[in-house]
Amino acid sequence: MKIKSDRAFTQEQEKWLDLIRRHLIQNLLMEKEDVDSLPIFTREGTSWGKLNKVFGGELEAIIHEINLAIAA
């Protein structure tokens, strides 16, 4: 995954990236609203705000990069 080659992620961030990857296998697109509404994320007790903090405020940029990579 290009996203992982461009930056280092913590173990906690890797866990969330795996959930995002699993979501994308079925949906081919990630949107901000998915984090607050889909069970793959909500059952983990997260929200966009919490998850964005885990990624140091960069989650929107990371999601954008992932979506661009998928569309290419």
Summary of the structure (lengths in Angstrom):
residues: 72
radius of gyration: 11.3
end to end distance: 13.0
largest distance: 31.9
contacts: 166
relative contact order: 0.17
helix: 72%
strand: 0%
